[in-house]
Amino acid sequence: MEKSEHVLESHLSSTRIIYLPAPRKESDVSLEQALENRRSTRDYTGGSLDLSDVSQLLWSAQGETSTNGYRTAPSAGALFPLELYLLAMNVKDLKTGIYKYIPSTHSLRRQNNTDVNEGLAELCFDQTWITKAAVDILISAVYGRTTIKYGDRGIRYIYLEAGHAAQNICLQATALGLGATTVGAFSDQGLKLTLSMSSNEFPLYLLTIGKKL
Ligand SMILES: Cc1cc2nc3c(=O)[nH]c(=O)nc-3n(C[C@H](O)[C@H](O)[C@H](O)COP(=O)(O)O)c2cc1C
């Protein structure tokens, strides 16, 4: 399939959908090599990622891997409380902006064209190194999807699930030769506002990804 076909855009209501290239299921890097080489990387070249990189990263975290909607990361009760946002600063063939990942169609829904970069570093308590990342992936959760079945214990399950998804992204980034760092230090309320989250959704974990220096 041609790249231009991958970047097919269509209007759905007033939103814009970007279909991602299908994820690759093979690579020259073994799981063991990815585990060995994963390291938090905060020095980025400022270079751009390809849309295929974005496709791999999002798929690794929450991509659907079965016809019944089960995903790359386990989910307590298969209730799938996690949501992923792509904050795209520097991706070929993708406008700067905030996007939401839709696992069922392996696509992005553009939320807006805001360049969050400088603001994001501030929201992460002035971690200025973040501004060099090509993309960030924010993992959030709608707690009610899990607590409706598991009560307060569901909160623990959601944190565990966010860890599964984040580690998948770290290993996938490593396999792609990219640098990634997980970030837990940020203003919850600030990110919630920046990403226009609904009142029942909460930001949990941020990953910064870029070309390694
Ligand atoms: C829950 C959690 C939160 C973290 N938050 C931050 C952060 O806000 N900023 C940062 O630079 N690194 C953050 N890190 C990355 C750690 O500093 C890093 O994992 C640690 O130094 C070990 O290095 P390694 O990841 O290269 O093995 C976080 C890691 C975890 C697990």
The ligand as an ORCA input file, in Angstrom:
! r2SCAN-3c Opt
* xyz 0 1
  C       6.730      5.862     37.815
  C       7.933      6.535     37.216
  C       7.959      7.912     37.091
  C       9.053      8.550     36.503
  N       9.033      9.902     36.333
  C      10.067     10.516     35.739
  C      10.041     11.917     35.524
  O       9.107     12.613     35.875
  N      11.119     12.485     34.893
  C      12.182     11.751     34.478
  O      13.121     12.341     33.912
  N      12.235     10.404     34.666
  C      11.206      9.777     35.270
  N      11.234      8.412     35.448
  C      12.366      7.620     34.905
  C      13.353      7.192     36.005
  O      14.096      8.308     36.435
  C      14.285      6.097     35.435
  O      13.499      4.980     35.084
  C      15.358      5.689     36.430
  O      16.310      6.714     36.582
  C      16.076      4.392     36.018
  O      16.727      4.578     34.750
  P      16.401      3.666     33.468
  O      14.936      3.893     33.116
  O      17.309      4.188     32.395
  O      16.648      2.258     33.805
  C      10.168      7.770     36.030
  C      10.115      6.384     36.174
  C       9.025      5.757     36.736
  C       9.000      4.247     36.833
*
